[in-house]
């Protein structure tokens, strides 16, 4: 007779008990929001945008593979709260080159360098021409150590330990770039874990990602919006992200609440508003693709905020219930998680 043990997992705020064969540990997937701040401002200590995806099995608490998507301000601090060191990360992926998604990268890489961690894959889109220049993840990563080299810190730290690399954290980076396309393409692969990317609109070079594992699948939309940057249009969500998310278990996506719309008297700039995905439209997209979970992040406005960046929130601060109501108006009946820093969703074996 096959013997079983009991695995207990927290999923969407509810505990599930699942029988697990003692002969083989069950694969599992964990998705953690390492930062949920919407935009460049700081509000009540929220970290900047980021998502940690962990995959493994019950024997290692889903920790065999650790992938970080975006590294906003404070990412290192949030990772430390769940006992994840920069040295343990297997790869870092960038959706786009906006500071609220990248500011924590130097912190992560400097500590990895100081602790003499191994090289790490940095995955992002290739250089993309923008209105006044070029958005370049490659250059950003290549020059991440410049300030520390100029300040003398790299030389000082190397005088204490010659085994540290001469070029600082840039020497630890293995940059992998790709040209985003309108169809999913595999951009990173390791064992049972596959990461695909697709082009999506926000700024030049923006990309969204999908992680496929035996335990489940997750799409990280970033700040994606529709290719048409103003009404009239069928929806504010990205058609490319919807294509990427077909049959996915979890969608992690930035969102802007309809209450902040230019027609509500907020004063919020129309271009900035229309290049994000409205909460109700995200609910409709999650329903169409058959997602089980929708994790809202990069909330605009933040929960409880009277001011978003520098614009007044019409009608006063929003609550989790306000965001859930907007999702449900789109027809989504799955589990909605209104993002707070370190909110975590775990999928057990299928």
VEXFI-371665 format. One record per residue (C-alpha): residue number from 1; residue in three letters; x, y, z. Coordinates in nm, 3 decimals, decimal comma. Each point is the difference from the previous one (the first is absolute). Example, Ala and Ser with C-alpha at 12.3 -4.5 7.8 and 13.67 -1.06 7.14 Angstrom:
residues 2
+-----+-----+---------+---------+---------+
|   k |   r |      xx |      yy |      zz |
+-----+-----+---------+---------+---------+
|   1 | ala |   1,230 |  -0,450 |   0,780 |
|   2 | ser |   0,137 |   0,344 |  -0,066 |
+-----+-----+---------+---------+---------+
This chain:
residues 350
+-----+-----+---------+---------+---------+
|   k |   r |      xx |      yy |      zz |
+-----+-----+---------+---------+---------+
|   1 | unk |   0,000 |   0,000 |   0,000 |
|   2 | unk |   0,134 |   0,343 |  -0,090 |
|   3 | unk |   0,045 |   0,223 |   0,305 |
|   4 | unk |  -0,098 |   0,365 |   0,003 |
|   5 | unk |   0,086 |   0,302 |   0,208 |
|   6 | unk |  -0,196 |   0,325 |   0,021 |
|   7 | unk |   0,117 |   0,326 |  -0,159 |
|   8 | unk |  -0,160 |   0,324 |   0,118 |
|   9 | unk |   0,023 |   0,304 |  -0,230 |
|  10 | unk |  -0,125 |   0,357 |   0,026 |
|  11 | unk |  -0,174 |   0,090 |  -0,326 |
|  12 | unk |  -0,167 |   0,337 |  -0,047 |
|  13 | unk |  -0,044 |   0,046 |   0,374 |
|  14 | unk |  -0,152 |  -0,348 |   0,051 |
|  15 | unk |   0,161 |  -0,317 |   0,130 |
|  16 | unk |  -0,018 |  -0,313 |  -0,214 |
|  17 | unk |   0,089 |  -0,351 |   0,113 |
|  18 | unk |   0,129 |  -0,232 |  -0,270 |
|  19 | unk |   0,117 |  -0,364 |   0,020 |
|  20 | unk |   0,360 |  -0,037 |  -0,120 |
|  21 | unk |   0,173 |  -0,326 |  -0,079 |
|  22 | unk |   0,290 |  -0,060 |   0,239 |
|  23 | unk |   0,188 |  -0,167 |  -0,284 |
|  24 | unk |   0,034 |   0,326 |  -0,193 |
|  25 | unk |  -0,022 |   0,362 |   0,117 |
|  26 | unk |  -0,267 |   0,196 |  -0,183 |
|  27 | unk |   0,109 |   0,287 |  -0,224 |
|  28 | unk |  -0,116 |   0,345 |   0,107 |
|  29 | unk |   0,000 |   0,359 |  -0,122 |
|  30 | unk |   0,004 |   0,316 |   0,213 |
|  31 | unk |  -0,058 |   0,354 |  -0,124 |
|  32 | unk |   0,089 |   0,290 |   0,232 |
|  33 | unk |  -0,054 |   0,369 |  -0,064 |
|  34 | unk |   0,329 |   0,155 |   0,114 |
|  35 | unk |  -0,131 |   0,352 |  -0,061 |
|  36 | unk |  -0,338 |   0,149 |  -0,091 |
|  37 | unk |   0,057 |   0,377 |  -0,018 |
|  38 | unk |  -0,160 |   0,154 |  -0,308 |
|  39 | unk |   0,230 |   0,250 |  -0,169 |
|  40 | unk |   0,309 |   0,188 |   0,118 |
|  41 | unk |  -0,146 |   0,140 |   0,324 |
|  42 | unk |   0,047 |  -0,150 |   0,345 |
|  43 | unk |  -0,305 |  -0,080 |   0,213 |
|  44 | unk |   0,011 |  -0,138 |   0,354 |
|  45 | unk |   0,316 |  -0,203 |  -0,056 |
|  46 | unk |  -0,123 |  -0,204 |  -0,296 |
|  47 | unk |   0,277 |  -0,151 |  -0,211 |
|  48 | unk |   0,022 |   0,060 |  -0,375 |
|  49 | unk |  -0,141 |  -0,243 |  -0,252 |
|  50 | unk |   0,128 |  -0,357 |   0,003 |
|  51 | unk |  -0,109 |  -0,363 |   0,002 |
|  52 | unk |   0,191 |  -0,305 |   0,125 |
|  53 | unk |  -0,090 |  -0,336 |  -0,154 |
|  54 | unk |   0,123 |  -0,308 |   0,185 |
|  55 | unk |  -0,023 |  -0,358 |  -0,121 |
|  56 | unk |   0,100 |  -0,325 |   0,163 |
|  57 | unk |  -0,174 |  -0,264 |   0,208 |
|  58 | unk |  -0,118 |  -0,059 |   0,353 |
|  59 | unk |   0,345 |  -0,116 |   0,109 |
|  60 | unk |   0,152 |   0,346 |  -0,066 |
|  61 | unk |  -0,309 |   0,216 |   0,057 |
|  62 | unk |  -0,023 |   0,085 |  -0,371 |
|  63 | unk |   0,349 |   0,150 |   0,016 |
|  64 | unk |   0,208 |  -0,187 |  -0,256 |
|  65 | unk |  -0,042 |   0,278 |  -0,259 |
|  66 | unk |  -0,034 |   0,371 |   0,078 |
|  67 | unk |  -0,080 |   0,247 |  -0,278 |
|  68 | unk |  -0,040 |   0,374 |   0,063 |
|  69 | unk |  -0,211 |   0,207 |  -0,240 |
|  70 | unk |   0,081 |   0,373 |   0,033 |
|  71 | unk |   0,193 |   0,145 |   0,291 |
|  72 | unk |  -0,165 |   0,317 |   0,125 |
|  73 | unk |   0,118 |   0,202 |   0,296 |
|  74 | unk |   0,033 |  -0,213 |   0,315 |
|  75 | unk |  -0,004 |  -0,340 |  -0,172 |
|  76 | unk |   0,301 |  -0,120 |   0,200 |
|  77 | unk |  -0,171 |   0,092 |   0,327 |
|  78 | unk |  -0,315 |  -0,189 |  -0,094 |
|  79 | unk |   0,200 |  -0,306 |  -0,110 |
|  80 | unk |   0,182 |   0,002 |   0,333 |
|  81 | unk |  -0,337 |  -0,019 |   0,179 |
|  82 | unk |  -0,065 |  -0,337 |  -0,164 |
|  83 | unk |   0,359 |  -0,121 |   0,049 |
|  84 | unk |   0,101 |   0,031 |  -0,364 |
|  85 | unk |   0,354 |   0,126 |  -0,060 |
|  86 | unk |   0,109 |   0,162 |  -0,329 |
|  87 | unk |   0,248 |  -0,286 |  -0,031 |
|  88 | unk |  -0,290 |  -0,246 |  -0,024 |
|  89 | unk |  -0,166 |   0,162 |  -0,302 |
|  90 | unk |   0,035 |  -0,202 |  -0,322 |
|  91 | unk |  -0,099 |   0,275 |  -0,244 |
|  92 | unk |  -0,140 |   0,354 |  -0,012 |
|  93 | unk |  -0,247 |   0,115 |  -0,267 |
|  94 | unk |  -0,094 |   0,359 |  -0,086 |
|  95 | unk |  -0,331 |   0,098 |  -0,154 |
|  96 | unk |   0,124 |   0,352 |  -0,084 |
|  97 | unk |   0,244 |   0,274 |   0,090 |
|  98 | unk |  -0,203 |   0,218 |   0,236 |
|  99 | unk |   0,167 |   0,083 |   0,330 |
| 100 | unk |  -0,287 |  -0,128 |   0,215 |
| 101 | unk |   0,075 |  -0,345 |  -0,150 |
| 102 | unk |   0,381 |   0,019 |   0,004 |
| 103 | unk |   0,122 |   0,212 |   0,294 |
| 104 | unk |   0,066 |  -0,298 |   0,227 |
| 105 | unk |   0,225 |  -0,177 |  -0,252 |
| 106 | unk |   0,324 |   0,167 |   0,110 |
| 107 | unk |  -0,072 |  -0,094 |   0,362 |
| 108 | unk |  -0,057 |  -0,365 |  -0,094 |
| 109 | unk |   0,308 |  -0,023 |  -0,219 |
| 110 | unk |   0,235 |   0,180 |   0,239 |
| 111 | unk |  -0,090 |  -0,238 |   0,282 |
| 112 | unk |   0,033 |  -0,299 |  -0,231 |
| 113 | unk |   0,346 |   0,128 |  -0,097 |
| 114 | unk |   0,098 |   0,067 |   0,362 |
| 115 | unk |  -0,105 |  -0,354 |   0,097 |
| 116 | unk |   0,193 |  -0,136 |  -0,301 |
| 117 | unk |  -0,303 |  -0,164 |  -0,159 |
| 118 | unk |   0,010 |  -0,159 |  -0,345 |
| 119 | unk |  -0,085 |   0,173 |  -0,328 |
| 120 | unk |  -0,369 |   0,044 |  -0,066 |
| 121 | unk |  -0,211 |   0,022 |  -0,316 |
| 122 | unk |  -0,162 |   0,340 |  -0,055 |
| 123 | unk |  -0,277 |  -0,039 |  -0,259 |
| 124 | unk |  -0,161 |   0,297 |  -0,175 |
| 125 | unk |  -0,092 |   0,143 |  -0,338 |
| 126 | unk |   0,261 |   0,132 |  -0,242 |
| 127 | unk |   0,060 |   0,374 |  -0,047 |
| 128 | unk |  -0,315 |   0,184 |  -0,107 |
| 129 | unk |  -0,023 |   0,346 |  -0,153 |
| 130 | unk |  -0,219 |   0,238 |   0,199 |
| 131 | unk |  -0,118 |   0,355 |  -0,071 |
| 132 | unk |   0,315 |   0,174 |   0,122 |
| 133 | unk |   0,258 |  -0,279 |   0,015 |
| 134 | unk |   0,041 |  -0,374 |   0,059 |
| 135 | unk |  -0,133 |  -0,220 |   0,279 |
| 136 | unk |   0,284 |  -0,240 |   0,072 |
| 137 | unk |  -0,006 |  -0,273 |   0,261 |
| 138 | unk |   0,336 |  -0,120 |  -0,130 |
| 139 | unk |   0,168 |   0,336 |   0,070 |
| 140 | unk |  -0,173 |   0,032 |   0,336 |
| 141 | unk |   0,136 |  -0,336 |   0,117 |
| 142 | unk |   0,343 |   0,052 |  -0,154 |
| 143 | unk |   0,043 |   0,332 |   0,184 |
| 144 | unk |  -0,165 |  -0,099 |   0,329 |
| 145 | unk |   0,336 |   0,012 |   0,183 |
| 146 | unk |   0,116 |   0,338 |  -0,132 |
| 147 | unk |  -0,097 |   0,204 |   0,307 |
| 148 | unk |   0,165 |  -0,251 |   0,232 |
| 149 | unk |   0,316 |  -0,008 |  -0,212 |
| 150 | unk |   0,015 |   0,380 |  -0,004 |
| 151 | unk |  -0,061 |   0,028 |   0,374 |
| 152 | unk |   0,290 |  -0,236 |   0,066 |
| 153 | unk |  -0,211 |  -0,257 |   0,180 |
| 154 | unk |   0,080 |  -0,283 |  -0,243 |
| 155 | unk |   0,374 |   0,054 |   0,044 |
| 156 | unk |  -0,038 |   0,033 |   0,377 |
| 157 | unk |  -0,196 |  -0,323 |   0,031 |
| 158 | unk |   0,249 |  -0,181 |  -0,224 |
| 159 | unk |   0,285 |   0,113 |   0,222 |
| 160 | unk |  -0,169 |  -0,200 |   0,274 |
| 161 | unk |  -0,064 |  -0,305 |  -0,221 |
| 162 | unk |   0,182 |  -0,043 |  -0,332 |
| 163 | unk |  -0,242 |  -0,274 |  -0,107 |
| 164 | unk |  -0,267 |   0,263 |  -0,069 |
| 165 | unk |  -0,031 |   0,079 |  -0,369 |
| 166 | unk |   0,183 |   0,310 |  -0,128 |
| 167 | unk |  -0,297 |   0,149 |  -0,185 |
| 168 | unk |  -0,240 |  -0,029 |   0,290 |
| 169 | unk |  -0,357 |  -0,128 |  -0,043 |
| 170 | unk |   0,001 |   0,053 |  -0,377 |
| 171 | unk |   0,247 |  -0,287 |  -0,025 |
| 172 | unk |  -0,262 |  -0,231 |   0,153 |
| 173 | unk |  -0,260 |   0,075 |  -0,269 |
| 174 | unk |  -0,063 |  -0,226 |  -0,297 |
| 175 | unk |  -0,229 |   0,220 |  -0,210 |
| 176 | unk |  -0,244 |  -0,188 |  -0,224 |
| 177 | unk |  -0,202 |   0,224 |  -0,232 |
| 178 | unk |  -0,278 |  -0,082 |  -0,243 |
| 179 | unk |  -0,208 |   0,184 |  -0,259 |
| 180 | unk |  -0,358 |   0,001 |   0,132 |
| 181 | unk |  -0,252 |  -0,136 |  -0,249 |
| 182 | unk |  -0,379 |  -0,019 |  -0,025 |
| 183 | unk |   0,012 |  -0,375 |   0,064 |
| 184 | unk |   0,149 |  -0,172 |   0,308 |
| 185 | unk |   0,364 |  -0,104 |  -0,026 |
| 186 | unk |   0,210 |  -0,196 |   0,248 |
| 187 | unk |   0,266 |   0,230 |   0,149 |
| 188 | unk |   0,131 |  -0,208 |   0,293 |
| 189 | unk |  -0,004 |  -0,370 |   0,080 |
| 190 | unk |   0,131 |  -0,204 |   0,292 |
| 191 | unk |  -0,108 |  -0,355 |   0,078 |
| 192 | unk |  -0,377 |  -0,012 |   0,039 |
| 193 | unk |  -0,033 |   0,381 |  -0,004 |
| 194 | unk |  -0,070 |   0,188 |  -0,323 |
| 195 | unk |  -0,034 |   0,378 |  -0,031 |
| 196 | unk |  -0,163 |   0,151 |  -0,308 |
| 197 | unk |  -0,038 |   0,366 |  -0,095 |
| 198 | unk |  -0,219 |   0,210 |  -0,224 |
| 199 | unk |  -0,002 |   0,361 |  -0,113 |
| 200 | unk |  -0,239 |   0,225 |   0,188 |
| 201 | unk |  -0,066 |   0,372 |  -0,005 |
| 202 | unk |   0,091 |   0,244 |   0,276 |
| 203 | unk |   0,331 |   0,152 |  -0,108 |
| 204 | unk |   0,241 |  -0,105 |  -0,274 |
| 205 | unk |   0,152 |  -0,340 |   0,078 |
| 206 | unk |  -0,266 |  -0,108 |   0,249 |
| 207 | unk |  -0,051 |  -0,377 |   0,026 |
| 208 | unk |  -0,222 |  -0,235 |   0,200 |
| 209 | unk |   0,098 |  -0,348 |   0,118 |
| 210 | unk |  -0,149 |  -0,343 |   0,061 |
| 211 | unk |   0,154 |  -0,266 |   0,226 |
| 212 | unk |  -0,096 |  -0,363 |  -0,065 |
| 213 | unk |   0,076 |  -0,267 |   0,259 |
| 214 | unk |  -0,142 |  -0,345 |   0,078 |
| 215 | unk |  -0,171 |   0,154 |   0,305 |
| 216 | unk |  -0,175 |   0,281 |  -0,184 |
| 217 | unk |   0,035 |   0,306 |  -0,220 |
| 218 | unk |   0,019 |   0,374 |   0,063 |
| 219 | unk |  -0,001 |   0,306 |  -0,225 |
| 220 | unk |   0,171 |   0,321 |   0,111 |
| 221 | unk |  -0,155 |   0,277 |  -0,206 |
| 222 | unk |   0,210 |   0,290 |   0,126 |
| 223 | unk |  -0,160 |   0,334 |  -0,087 |
| 224 | unk |  -0,147 |  -0,124 |  -0,327 |
| 225 | unk |  -0,288 |   0,178 |  -0,167 |
| 226 | unk |  -0,177 |   0,001 |  -0,334 |
| 227 | unk |   0,183 |   0,097 |  -0,318 |
| 228 | unk |  -0,266 |   0,269 |  -0,052 |
| 229 | unk |   0,088 |   0,265 |   0,255 |
| 230 | unk |  -0,336 |   0,177 |   0,019 |
| 231 | unk |  -0,370 |  -0,072 |  -0,045 |
| 232 | unk |  -0,183 |  -0,113 |  -0,201 |
| 233 | unk |   0,130 |  -0,354 |   0,045 |
| 234 | unk |  -0,152 |  -0,331 |   0,104 |
| 235 | unk |   0,207 |  -0,025 |   0,319 |
| 236 | unk |   0,301 |   0,144 |   0,178 |
| 237 | unk |   0,179 |  -0,335 |   0,047 |
| 238 | unk |   0,266 |  -0,133 |  -0,235 |
| 239 | unk |  -0,110 |  -0,243 |  -0,271 |
| 240 | unk |   0,352 |  -0,144 |   0,004 |
| 241 | unk |  -0,011 |  -0,066 |   0,375 |
| 242 | unk |  -0,338 |  -0,166 |  -0,046 |
| 243 | unk |   0,156 |  -0,228 |  -0,262 |
| 244 | unk |   0,286 |  -0,080 |   0,240 |
| 245 | unk |  -0,241 |  -0,073 |   0,285 |
| 246 | unk |  -0,225 |  -0,258 |  -0,168 |
| 247 | unk |  -0,065 |  -0,280 |   0,248 |
| 248 | unk |   0,229 |   0,150 |   0,266 |
| 249 | unk |  -0,056 |  -0,061 |   0,372 |
| 250 | unk |   0,109 |   0,339 |   0,136 |
| 251 | unk |   0,014 |   0,347 |  -0,151 |
| 252 | unk |   0,212 |   0,264 |   0,176 |
| 253 | unk |  -0,069 |   0,341 |  -0,148 |
| 254 | unk |   0,025 |   0,370 |   0,071 |
| 255 | unk |  -0,330 |   0,183 |   0,003 |
| 256 | unk |  -0,158 |   0,341 |   0,006 |
| 257 | unk |  -0,342 |   0,042 |   0,158 |
| 258 | unk |  -0,270 |   0,159 |  -0,219 |
| 259 | unk |  -0,062 |   0,251 |   0,278 |
| 260 | unk |   0,329 |   0,170 |  -0,087 |
| 261 | unk |  -0,107 |   0,058 |  -0,361 |
| 262 | unk |   0,042 |   0,340 |  -0,167 |
| 263 | unk |  -0,381 |   0,025 |  -0,020 |
| 264 | unk |  -0,027 |  -0,019 |   0,381 |
| 265 | unk |   0,171 |   0,331 |   0,070 |
| 266 | unk |   0,323 |  -0,146 |   0,136 |
| 267 | unk |   0,222 |   0,205 |  -0,230 |
| 268 | unk |   0,193 |  -0,319 |  -0,072 |
| 269 | unk |   0,176 |   0,034 |  -0,339 |
| 270 | unk |  -0,200 |  -0,183 |  -0,270 |
| 271 | unk |   0,311 |  -0,150 |  -0,166 |
| 272 | unk |   0,119 |  -0,149 |   0,330 |
| 273 | unk |  -0,349 |  -0,130 |   0,078 |
| 274 | unk |  -0,070 |  -0,158 |  -0,338 |
| 275 | unk |   0,327 |  -0,194 |  -0,018 |
| 276 | unk |  -0,104 |  -0,206 |   0,304 |
| 277 | unk |  -0,260 |  -0,277 |   0,034 |
| 278 | unk |  -0,321 |   0,096 |   0,179 |
| 279 | unk |  -0,102 |  -0,231 |   0,283 |
| 280 | unk |  -0,336 |  -0,095 |  -0,153 |
| 281 | unk |   0,162 |  -0,085 |  -0,333 |
| 282 | unk |   0,254 |  -0,220 |   0,180 |
| 283 | unk |  -0,287 |  -0,191 |   0,159 |
| 284 | unk |  -0,153 |  -0,052 |  -0,345 |
| 285 | unk |   0,332 |  -0,118 |  -0,144 |
| 286 | unk |   0,058 |  -0,242 |   0,289 |
| 287 | unk |  -0,344 |  -0,146 |  -0,065 |
| 288 | unk |   0,059 |  -0,037 |  -0,375 |
| 289 | unk |   0,331 |  -0,186 |   0,041 |
| 290 | unk |  -0,133 |  -0,226 |   0,277 |
| 291 | unk |   0,240 |   0,115 |   0,273 |
| 292 | unk |  -0,064 |  -0,129 |   0,350 |
| 293 | unk |   0,169 |   0,286 |   0,185 |
| 294 | unk |   0,051 |   0,371 |  -0,070 |
| 295 | unk |   0,265 |   0,180 |   0,206 |
| 296 | unk |  -0,032 |   0,377 |  -0,032 |
| 297 | unk |   0,320 |   0,196 |   0,059 |
| 298 | unk |   0,155 |   0,340 |  -0,073 |
| 299 | unk |  -0,336 |   0,137 |   0,114 |
| 300 | unk |  -0,099 |   0,344 |  -0,121 |
| 301 | unk |  -0,102 |   0,137 |   0,240 |
| 302 | unk |   0,149 |  -0,183 |   0,298 |
| 303 | unk |  -0,240 |  -0,131 |   0,263 |
| 304 | unk |  -0,084 |   0,281 |   0,240 |
| 305 | unk |   0,171 |   0,273 |  -0,204 |
| 306 | unk |  -0,159 |   0,344 |  -0,023 |
| 307 | unk |   0,256 |   0,108 |  -0,259 |
| 308 | unk |   0,141 |  -0,221 |  -0,279 |
| 309 | unk |   0,343 |   0,134 |  -0,091 |
| 310 | unk |  -0,117 |   0,363 |  -0,005 |
| 311 | unk |  -0,365 |  -0,039 |  -0,106 |
| 312 | unk |  -0,300 |  -0,008 |   0,230 |
| 313 | unk |  -0,198 |  -0,325 |   0,020 |
| 314 | unk |  -0,361 |   0,095 |  -0,085 |
| 315 | unk |  -0,244 |  -0,106 |   0,268 |
| 316 | unk |   0,273 |  -0,079 |   0,251 |
| 317 | unk |   0,222 |  -0,303 |   0,072 |
| 318 | unk |  -0,076 |  -0,337 |  -0,157 |
| 319 | unk |  -0,026 |  -0,330 |   0,187 |
| 320 | unk |   0,058 |  -0,363 |  -0,094 |
| 321 | unk |  -0,378 |  -0,029 |  -0,041 |
| 322 | unk |   0,005 |   0,279 |  -0,259 |
| 323 | unk |   0,258 |  -0,186 |  -0,209 |
| 324 | unk |  -0,181 |  -0,333 |   0,035 |
| 325 | unk |  -0,328 |   0,162 |  -0,103 |
| 326 | unk |   0,167 |   0,138 |  -0,313 |
| 327 | unk |   0,144 |  -0,346 |  -0,084 |
| 328 | unk |  -0,337 |  -0,167 |   0,049 |
| 329 | unk |  -0,160 |   0,259 |  -0,229 |
| 330 | unk |   0,216 |  -0,152 |  -0,273 |
| 331 | unk |  -0,154 |  -0,342 |   0,063 |
| 332 | unk |   0,292 |  -0,174 |   0,174 |
| 333 | unk |  -0,117 |  -0,256 |   0,256 |
| 334 | unk |   0,337 |  -0,145 |   0,098 |
| 335 | unk |   0,211 |   0,109 |   0,296 |
| 336 | unk |   0,113 |   0,364 |  -0,001 |
| 337 | unk |   0,297 |   0,107 |   0,214 |
| 338 | unk |   0,027 |   0,377 |   0,041 |
| 339 | unk |   0,373 |   0,039 |   0,029 |
| 340 | unk |   0,186 |   0,092 |   0,315 |
| 341 | unk |   0,374 |  -0,049 |   0,045 |
| 342 | unk |   0,088 |  -0,367 |   0,062 |
| 343 | unk |  -0,346 |  -0,130 |  -0,091 |
| 344 | unk |   0,068 |  -0,362 |  -0,100 |
| 345 | unk |  -0,193 |  -0,259 |  -0,194 |
| 346 | unk |   0,100 |  -0,366 |  -0,002 |
| 347 | unk |  -0,118 |  -0,264 |  -0,245 |
| 348 | unk |   0,023 |  -0,368 |   0,113 |
| 349 | unk |   0,042 |  -0,295 |  -0,237 |
| 350 | unk |  -0,265 |  -0,028 |  -0,267 |
+-----+-----+---------+---------+---------+
